[in-house]
């Protein structure tokens, strides 16, 4: 299966190899299968839910019986630990998986800060009246203009630099995380910047 998730995000030591396909962060692991599966236990396979590192898509994975997997692990969808997988909706997640989404997003953002700082450097207009920066929680016209003015002086190198250089934008990392979590949890958003977009 092809997918826009690549395995270049994060530290190479904890990410799957490139030949193991798209990489997900595990949100929940059910070693005895799904609770709503009425088949005998001997016919159930371990199941996990994961969040795509690049696309922020949600997946349900059938795990190999011998796979050792825990919440927050990174795993390649085409690697030996995964039998098959398919995209899942937020509503299909277990309660535990849904509770882990924000932590997983934070881990992905922290492991690849440059990618998300570049959003502040590269975000552009969506329509004549709406800019991508305005999709971030708490960013109105004034803050947007402050970001645009400041990035003309040079690109931002880190979240700390965004916070220092843009008056009024105190939590640039957190507003990115909040927007990503919102895009993951809501299917009916008109505009998407991070979750589920094709590259």
RADARA-V733024 format. One record per backbone hydrogen bond with DSSP energy under -1.0 kcal/mol. NH is the residue of the N-H (numbers start at 1). CO is the residue of the C=O. E is the energy in kcal/mol with one decimal. If there is no record, write none. Layout:
[[NH & CO & E] [NH & CO & E]]
This chain:
[[14 & 11 & -1.4] [20 & 17 & -2.1] [21 & 18 & -1.4] [24 & 75 & -2.3] [25 & 51 & -2.4] [26 & 73 & -2.9] [27 & 49 & -3.8] [28 & 49 & -1.3] [30 & 47 & -3.9] [33 & 30 & -2.0] [37 & 34 & -1.6] [43 & 40 & -2.2] [44 & 41 & -1.2] [47 & 30 & -2.3] [48 & 61 & -2.3] [49 & 28 & -2.4] [50 & 59 & -2.3] [51 & 25 & -2.3] [52 & 57 & -3.5] [53 & 23 & -2.8] [56 & 52 & -1.3] [59 & 50 & -2.6] [60 & 86 & -2.8] [61 & 48 & -3.3] [62 & 84 & -3.0] [63 & 46 & -2.7] [64 & 81 & -3.1] [67 & 64 & -1.7] [72 & 26 & -2.7] [73 & 70 & -2.1] [75 & 24 & -2.3] [77 & 22 & -3.4] [78 & 20 & -2.7] [79 & 76 & -1.6] [82 & 79 & -1.3] [83 & 62 & -3.4] [86 & 60 & -1.9] [88 & 58 & -2.5] [92 & 89 & -1.2] [93 & 90 & -1.4] [98 & 94 & -2.5] [99 & 95 & -2.0] [104 & 100 & -2.6] [105 & 101 & -2.6] [106 & 102 & -2.5] [107 & 103 & -2.2] [108 & 104 & -2.3] [109 & 105 & -2.8] [110 & 106 & -2.7] [111 & 107 & -2.0] [116 & 112 & -1.0] [117 & 113 & -2.6] [118 & 114 & -2.3] [121 & 117 & -1.1] [122 & 118 & -2.5] [123 & 119 & -2.4] [126 & 130 & -3.1] [127 & 130 & -2.1] [132 & 124 & -2.5] [134 & 131 & -1.1] [135 & 132 & -1.7] [136 & 133 & -1.4] [139 & 136 & -2.0] [144 & 140 & -2.4] [145 & 141 & -2.5] [146 & 142 & -2.2] [147 & 143 & -2.4] [148 & 144 & -2.6] [149 & 145 & -2.7] [150 & 146 & -2.3] [151 & 147 & -2.5] [153 & 150 & -1.2] [162 & 158 & -1.9] [163 & 159 & -2.5] [164 & 160 & -2.4] [165 & 161 & -2.5] [166 & 162 & -2.4] [169 & 166 & -1.8] [170 & 168 & -1.0] [175 & 171 & -2.1] [176 & 172 & -1.3] [177 & 173 & -2.4] [178 & 174 & -2.8] [179 & 175 & -2.0] [180 & 176 & -2.5] [181 & 177 & -2.6] [182 & 178 & -2.0] [183 & 179 & -2.4] [184 & 180 & -2.3] [185 & 181 & -2.0] [186 & 182 & -1.4] [196 & 55 & -3.7]]
